[in-house]
């Protein structure tokens, strides 16, 4: 049955536009390869070279091309000189967790002596900065928060931090709203006039550029240490499904090599427990990350708290790492079982109630918020329709959205913003909170737009 469902998809060949990389057929490249490159926007010989013959030293961009990077580094210099207490505010998915670990290891490795990593609870706090967490960090003596994989929509929360004497530097890659937080600096490649030539970095990719700027500012002689962080970069980049073109492709290629040589006790124990064949003689591919590593890291945040996965990534003791890896393995098996059950429920709705509709929309108070995105993703792929899946709470509906190539879901949500408590995300994946009294109107408006 599942095979039949997948086969019923309709495939459209991308419309040809112009000649793909004219004149390179004589160099041994099949016309189909040239067409595939053209479909990725690569129509010149230099672009083709960068796609196939990647070079870390020449094919990554300077972090100081970000227009706000100098301001960010000036504030970091002040923090280092005064030995301020810093907090890294992360996210609970694999992109956010790897970005948090990367930022923590960078800061502590560069002599920032007092650093708190903070990853919110998915069930209790939700995505992005929140005022309760900011109050807690302020009471702990934090004077500077650095966000990773979040923050660009947190206008009120940044204002709250400022009122408590806490500065905020935002590193993010999500949808940029019209109103921006009043942060010290915003490092986001989607920002208008941000100056950075590559827009598709993952959250961990933006954190890596920030880390690169920190090394260039404070310890340029040891900048090669950055390459050992590429195992985290490739995991977060692949897990977040950003396009593997341009700089992402460079970071992924070298990251896969570093992952095969990783020194992280937590990852090594995960490989053993999960029977994942990765070592210097078995360099992984992106499929191994997407289907074996990332789901295990995500399972912690989906089923419990993402700090479990963060602790695994930075753990140095093999015995403790083994216990953590076994616990995460157990969480992942539980996640698989629950996901299968809920997908079956939503599939039944899609086949009946939404058979003639362009949008699949489902809600239930018993569905765990941590796996809503997984459910929406599977259903959207199976039925080739944008899909929204919600957990119904007493005061609000919390939902995850997954889309198809033809529908930019975050742009749809933007047009419905008057009916939402908050929203954010990417063109193909987003999240939102809706008041109960607005759910019917929200569905009708969203469905009409799609």
C-alpha positions as CSV (number, residue, x, y, z in Angstrom):
1,X,0.0,0.0,0.0
2,X,2.8,2.5,0.9
3,X,4.6,1.7,-2.3
4,X,1.4,2.5,-4.3
5,X,0.9,5.8,-2.4
6,X,4.4,6.9,-3.2
7,X,4.0,5.9,-6.8
8,X,0.9,8.0,-7.3
9,X,2.9,11.3,-7.2
10,X,3.0,13.3,-10.3
11,X,6.5,14.3,-11.5
12,X,7.1,17.4,-13.5
13,X,10.3,18.0,-15.4
14,X,11.6,21.5,-14.7
15,X,11.1,23.8,-17.6
16,X,14.2,24.3,-19.7
17,X,15.4,27.9,-20.0
18,X,18.4,28.7,-22.1
19,X,21.4,26.5,-23.0
20,X,23.0,24.8,-20.0
21,X,26.8,25.4,-19.7
22,X,27.3,25.7,-23.5
23,X,30.4,24.1,-24.9
24,X,31.2,21.8,-22.0
25,X,29.8,18.7,-23.6
26,X,33.2,18.0,-25.1
27,X,34.7,17.7,-21.7
28,X,32.9,14.5,-21.0
29,X,29.8,15.8,-19.2
30,X,26.6,14.1,-20.2
31,X,23.8,16.5,-21.4
32,X,21.6,15.3,-18.5
33,X,24.3,16.3,-16.0
34,X,24.5,19.7,-17.7
35,X,20.7,20.0,-17.5
36,X,20.7,19.1,-13.8
37,X,23.4,21.7,-13.1
38,X,21.3,24.3,-15.0
39,X,18.3,23.4,-12.9
40,X,20.4,24.4,-9.8
41,X,21.2,27.7,-11.4
42,X,24.7,26.7,-12.5
43,X,25.2,27.7,-16.1
44,X,28.8,28.9,-16.2
45,X,32.0,26.9,-16.3
46,X,33.3,28.5,-13.0
47,X,30.1,27.5,-11.2
48,X,30.4,24.0,-12.5
49,X,34.1,23.8,-11.2
50,X,33.0,24.9,-7.8
51,X,30.2,22.3,-7.8
52,X,32.5,19.4,-8.5
53,X,35.9,20.6,-7.5
54,X,35.3,22.2,-4.1
55,X,38.1,24.0,-2.3
56,X,37.7,25.0,1.4
57,X,40.3,27.8,1.2
58,X,38.9,29.5,-1.9
59,X,35.2,28.6,-2.0
60,X,34.1,29.9,1.4
61,X,33.3,33.6,2.0
62,X,34.7,36.0,4.6
63,X,32.4,36.3,7.7
64,X,33.1,40.0,7.7
65,X,31.0,40.4,4.6
66,X,28.0,40.3,7.0
67,X,27.3,44.0,7.5
68,X,26.8,43.6,11.2
69,X,29.7,41.4,11.9
70,X,32.1,44.2,12.9
71,X,29.6,45.5,15.4
72,X,29.1,42.0,16.8
73,X,32.9,41.5,17.2
74,X,33.3,44.9,18.9
75,X,30.7,43.8,21.5
76,X,32.4,40.4,21.9
77,X,35.7,42.2,22.5
78,X,34.1,44.2,25.3
79,X,32.7,41.1,26.8
80,X,36.0,39.3,26.7
81,X,37.9,42.3,28.3
82,X,35.4,42.6,31.1
83,X,35.0,38.9,31.6
84,X,31.2,39.1,31.2
85,X,28.9,36.2,31.7
86,X,27.5,35.1,28.3
87,X,24.6,32.9,27.3
88,X,24.1,31.0,24.1
89,X,20.3,30.7,23.3
90,X,19.8,27.8,21.0
91,X,17.0,25.7,19.5
92,X,15.9,22.1,20.1
93,X,16.3,20.6,16.7
94,X,19.5,19.1,15.2
95,X,20.5,22.4,13.5
96,X,20.0,24.3,16.8
97,X,21.7,21.8,19.0
98,X,24.8,21.5,16.8
99,X,24.9,25.3,16.5
100,X,24.8,25.6,20.3
101,X,27.5,23.1,20.8
102,X,29.7,24.7,18.1
103,X,29.2,28.2,19.7
104,X,30.0,26.9,23.2
105,X,33.2,25.1,22.1
106,X,34.3,28.2,20.2
107,X,33.7,30.6,23.0
108,X,35.3,28.5,25.7
109,X,38.2,27.6,23.4
110,X,38.9,31.3,22.9
111,X,39.0,32.2,26.5
112,X,35.5,33.3,27.3
113,X,35.4,31.9,30.8
114,X,31.8,32.1,31.8
115,X,29.4,30.7,29.2
116,X,25.9,29.3,29.8
117,X,24.3,27.2,27.0
118,X,20.5,27.5,27.1
119,X,18.2,25.4,24.9
120,X,14.4,25.9,25.6
121,X,12.1,23.0,26.2
122,X,9.9,22.3,23.1
123,X,6.8,21.4,25.2
124,X,7.2,24.0,27.9
125,X,8.8,27.0,26.2
126,X,8.5,26.6,22.4
127,X,10.7,28.0,19.8
128,X,12.9,31.1,20.2
129,X,13.7,33.4,23.1
130,X,11.1,33.7,25.8
131,X,10.7,36.2,28.6
132,X,10.8,33.7,31.4
133,X,14.2,32.4,30.1
134,X,15.5,35.9,29.7
135,X,14.6,36.8,33.3
136,X,16.3,33.6,34.5
137,X,19.5,34.4,32.6
138,X,19.5,38.0,33.8
139,X,19.2,36.8,37.4
140,X,22.2,34.4,36.7
141,X,24.3,37.5,35.9
142,X,24.3,37.2,32.1
143,X,24.9,40.5,30.3
144,X,25.1,39.3,26.7
145,X,22.9,36.7,24.9
146,X,24.1,35.2,21.6
147,X,21.3,33.4,19.8
148,X,21.9,30.5,17.3
149,X,19.3,29.3,14.9
150,X,16.7,31.7,16.4
151,X,16.1,35.3,17.4
152,X,15.2,37.2,14.3
153,X,11.5,37.3,15.1
154,X,12.0,38.0,18.9
155,X,11.3,41.7,19.0
156,X,9.5,41.8,22.4
157,X,12.0,39.4,23.9
158,X,15.0,41.4,22.8
159,X,13.3,44.5,24.3
160,X,12.8,42.6,27.5
161,X,16.4,41.7,27.7
162,X,17.5,45.3,27.1
163,X,15.2,46.4,29.9
164,X,17.1,44.0,32.2
165,X,20.5,45.3,31.1
166,X,21.2,42.3,28.8
167,X,22.5,42.8,25.2
168,X,21.6,40.5,22.4
169,X,23.5,39.4,19.3
170,X,21.3,37.4,16.9
171,X,22.7,34.7,14.6
172,X,19.8,33.1,12.6
173,X,18.8,32.0,9.1
174,X,15.0,32.0,9.3
175,X,12.4,34.2,7.7
176,X,13.1,37.9,8.3
177,X,10.0,39.9,9.5
178,X,9.3,43.5,8.6
179,X,9.9,44.6,12.2
180,X,13.4,43.6,13.5
181,X,14.6,43.2,17.0
182,X,16.7,46.0,18.4
183,X,19.8,43.8,18.9
184,X,23.4,44.8,19.0
185,X,23.9,43.0,15.7
186,X,21.8,40.6,13.5
187,X,23.8,38.0,11.5
188,X,21.3,36.5,9.1
189,X,22.0,35.9,5.4
190,X,18.4,36.6,4.5
191,X,18.5,40.2,5.8
192,X,18.1,42.8,3.2
193,X,21.5,44.5,2.5
194,X,23.3,42.0,4.9
195,X,26.2,42.0,2.4
196,X,26.7,38.2,2.5
197,X,26.7,36.6,-1.0
198,X,25.2,33.2,0.0
199,X,21.7,33.1,1.5
200,X,21.1,29.4,2.2
201,X,23.3,28.7,5.2
202,X,21.7,26.6,8.0
203,X,21.6,27.9,11.5
204,X,24.8,26.0,12.3
205,X,26.3,27.5,9.1
206,X,25.7,31.0,10.4
207,X,27.0,30.1,13.8
208,X,30.1,28.7,12.0
209,X,30.7,32.0,10.2
210,X,30.4,33.8,13.6
211,X,32.9,31.4,15.1
212,X,35.2,32.1,12.1
213,X,35.0,35.8,12.8
214,X,35.7,35.2,16.5
215,X,38.9,33.2,15.6
216,X,40.0,35.9,13.2
217,X,39.4,38.6,15.8
218,X,40.9,36.8,18.9
219,X,43.2,34.0,17.8
220,X,43.9,34.0,14.0
221,X,46.9,31.8,14.5
222,X,44.7,28.9,15.6
223,X,42.0,29.3,13.0
224,X,42.7,25.8,11.6
225,X,41.0,24.5,14.8
226,X,37.7,25.6,13.2
227,X,37.9,22.6,10.8
228,X,37.3,20.2,13.7
229,X,33.9,21.8,14.1
230,X,32.8,20.8,10.6
231,X,31.4,17.5,11.9
232,X,28.8,19.6,13.8
233,X,28.3,21.8,10.7
234,X,27.5,19.0,8.3
235,X,25.1,17.3,10.7
236,X,23.1,20.5,11.3
237,X,23.2,21.5,7.6
238,X,22.0,18.2,6.3
239,X,19.4,17.8,9.1
240,X,17.9,21.2,8.3
241,X,17.5,20.3,4.6
242,X,19.0,23.5,3.2
243,X,20.2,23.3,-0.5
244,X,23.6,21.6,-0.8
245,X,24.9,24.1,-3.3
246,X,27.4,26.9,-3.0
247,X,29.1,27.3,0.4
248,X,26.8,24.6,2.0
249,X,28.3,22.1,-0.4
250,X,31.8,23.0,0.6
251,X,31.0,22.8,4.3
252,X,29.2,19.5,3.8
253,X,32.0,17.9,1.7
254,X,34.7,18.7,4.3
255,X,32.4,18.1,7.2
256,X,31.8,14.5,6.0
257,X,35.5,13.9,6.1
258,X,35.8,15.4,9.6
259,X,32.8,13.3,10.7
260,X,34.7,10.2,9.7
261,X,37.6,11.2,11.9
262,X,35.5,12.8,14.7
263,X,37.0,12.9,18.2
264,X,33.6,13.3,19.9
265,X,33.1,10.5,22.4
266,X,29.3,11.1,22.1
267,X,29.2,10.6,18.4
268,X,31.5,7.6,18.5
269,X,29.2,5.9,21.1
270,X,26.1,6.8,19.0
271,X,27.7,5.1,16.0
272,X,28.4,2.0,18.1
273,X,25.0,1.8,19.8
274,X,23.1,2.5,16.5
275,X,25.4,0.3,14.4
276,X,26.2,3.2,12.1
277,X,29.3,2.3,10.0
278,X,31.3,5.5,10.1
279,X,35.1,5.7,10.5
280,X,38.1,6.8,8.5
281,X,37.6,3.9,6.2
282,X,33.9,4.5,5.9
283,X,33.3,8.2,5.1
284,X,29.6,8.9,5.5
285,X,27.3,10.4,2.9
286,X,24.5,12.9,3.5
287,X,22.0,10.0,3.6
288,X,23.6,8.5,6.7
289,X,23.3,11.9,8.4
290,X,19.7,12.5,7.3
291,X,18.4,9.0,8.1
292,X,20.6,7.8,11.0
293,X,22.4,10.6,12.9
294,X,20.0,13.5,12.7
295,X,16.9,11.5,13.8
296,X,18.7,10.4,16.9
297,X,19.8,13.9,17.8
298,X,16.3,15.2,17.1
299,X,14.7,12.4,19.2
300,X,16.0,14.0,22.4
301,X,14.2,17.3,21.8
302,X,11.1,15.6,20.4
303,X,10.6,13.1,23.2
304,X,12.2,14.8,26.2
305,X,14.7,17.7,26.2
306,X,17.3,18.6,23.6
307,X,19.9,19.2,26.3
308,X,20.3,15.4,26.3
309,X,21.6,15.6,22.7
310,X,23.7,18.7,23.4
311,X,25.4,17.0,26.3
312,X,26.1,14.0,24.1
313,X,27.9,16.2,21.5
314,X,30.2,17.9,24.0
315,X,30.8,14.9,26.3
316,X,34.4,13.8,26.6
317,X,34.1,10.8,28.9
318,X,33.4,7.5,27.0
319,X,31.5,5.8,29.8
320,X,29.1,8.8,30.3
321,X,28.8,9.1,26.5
322,X,27.8,5.5,26.2
323,X,25.0,5.9,28.8
324,X,23.8,9.0,26.9
325,X,23.9,7.3,23.5
326,X,21.9,4.3,24.9
327,X,19.2,6.7,26.3
328,X,18.9,8.6,23.0
329,X,18.6,5.3,21.1
330,X,15.7,4.4,23.4
331,X,14.1,7.8,22.8
332,X,14.5,7.4,19.0
333,X,12.8,4.0,19.1
334,X,9.9,5.5,21.0
335,X,9.7,8.4,18.6
336,X,9.5,6.0,15.6
337,X,6.6,4.0,17.2
338,X,4.5,7.1,18.1
339,X,5.2,8.7,14.7
340,X,3.9,5.7,12.8
341,X,0.7,5.7,14.8
342,X,-0.1,9.4,14.3
343,X,0.8,9.3,10.6
344,X,-1.8,6.6,10.2
345,X,-4.4,8.9,11.9
346,X,-3.6,11.9,9.8
347,X,-3.4,9.8,6.6
348,X,-7.0,8.7,7.2
349,X,-8.1,12.3,7.6
350,X,-6.2,13.3,4.4
351,X,-7.8,10.5,2.4
352,X,-11.3,11.3,3.6
353,X,-11.9,14.9,4.9
354,X,-9.3,16.6,2.8
355,X,-9.4,14.4,-0.4
356,X,-10.6,17.3,-2.6
357,X,-8.8,20.1,-0.7
358,X,-5.4,21.7,-1.4
359,X,-4.4,21.8,2.2
360,X,-4.3,19.1,4.8
361,X,-5.2,20.4,8.3
362,X,-5.3,18.2,11.5
363,X,-5.4,18.8,15.2
364,X,-5.5,16.6,18.3
365,X,-4.9,17.3,22.0
366,X,-3.0,14.0,22.4
367,X,-0.5,14.5,19.7
368,X,3.0,15.3,21.1
369,X,4.2,18.7,19.9
370,X,7.8,17.4,19.4
371,X,6.9,15.2,16.5
372,X,4.3,17.4,14.7
373,X,6.9,18.4,12.1
374,X,7.7,14.8,11.3
375,X,4.1,13.9,10.9
376,X,3.4,17.0,8.6
377,X,6.5,16.2,6.6
378,X,5.5,12.6,5.9
379,X,1.9,13.4,5.0
380,X,2.9,16.4,2.8
381,X,5.3,14.1,0.9
382,X,2.9,11.3,0.5
383,X,-0.1,13.4,-0.7
384,X,1.9,16.2,-2.3
385,X,-0.1,18.8,-0.4
386,X,0.9,21.5,2.2
387,X,0.1,20.0,5.6
388,X,-0.5,21.5,9.0
389,X,-0.6,19.4,12.1
390,X,-1.5,20.9,15.5
391,X,-1.5,20.0,19.2
392,X,-4.6,21.4,20.8
393,X,-3.9,23.0,24.2
394,X,-6.2,24.8,26.6
395,X,-5.3,28.3,25.5
396,X,-3.8,27.8,22.0
397,X,-3.1,25.5,19.1
398,X,0.6,24.8,18.4
399,X,1.3,23.7,14.9
400,X,4.0,22.6,12.5
401,X,3.7,23.1,8.7
402,X,5.4,21.3,5.9
403,X,5.0,22.3,2.3
404,X,5.7,21.4,-1.4
405,X,7.9,23.2,-3.8
406,X,5.1,25.2,-5.3
407,X,4.0,26.8,-2.0
408,X,6.1,29.0,0.2
409,X,4.4,28.2,3.5
410,X,6.0,31.1,5.5
411,X,4.7,33.6,2.9
412,X,1.2,32.1,3.3
413,X,1.5,32.4,7.1
414,X,2.6,36.0,6.7
415,X,-0.7,36.8,4.9
416,X,-2.5,35.2,7.8
417,X,-0.5,37.0,10.5
418,X,-3.5,38.9,11.8
419,X,-4.9,35.5,13.0
420,X,-1.7,34.2,14.6
421,X,-0.1,34.6,18.0
422,X,3.3,34.1,16.4
423,X,4.9,32.3,13.5
424,X,8.2,31.7,11.7
425,X,10.2,29.4,9.6
426,X,11.3,28.7,6.0
427,X,9.6,28.3,2.7
428,X,9.0,24.6,3.2
429,X,8.8,24.3,7.0
430,X,7.3,26.6,9.6
431,X,5.6,26.7,12.9
432,X,2.8,28.8,14.4
433,X,0.6,29.4,17.4
434,X,-3.1,30.1,17.0
435,X,-5.8,31.1,19.5
436,X,-8.7,28.7,19.5
437,X,-11.3,31.3,18.4
438,X,-9.2,32.0,15.3
439,X,-8.6,28.4,14.1
440,X,-11.6,28.1,11.7
441,X,-10.9,31.5,10.2
442,X,-7.2,30.7,9.9
443,X,-7.9,27.4,8.1
444,X,-10.3,29.0,5.6
445,X,-8.0,31.9,4.9
446,X,-4.9,29.7,4.6
447,X,-6.8,27.2,2.4
448,X,-8.0,30.0,0.1
449,X,-4.5,31.5,-0.3
450,X,-3.1,28.1,-1.2
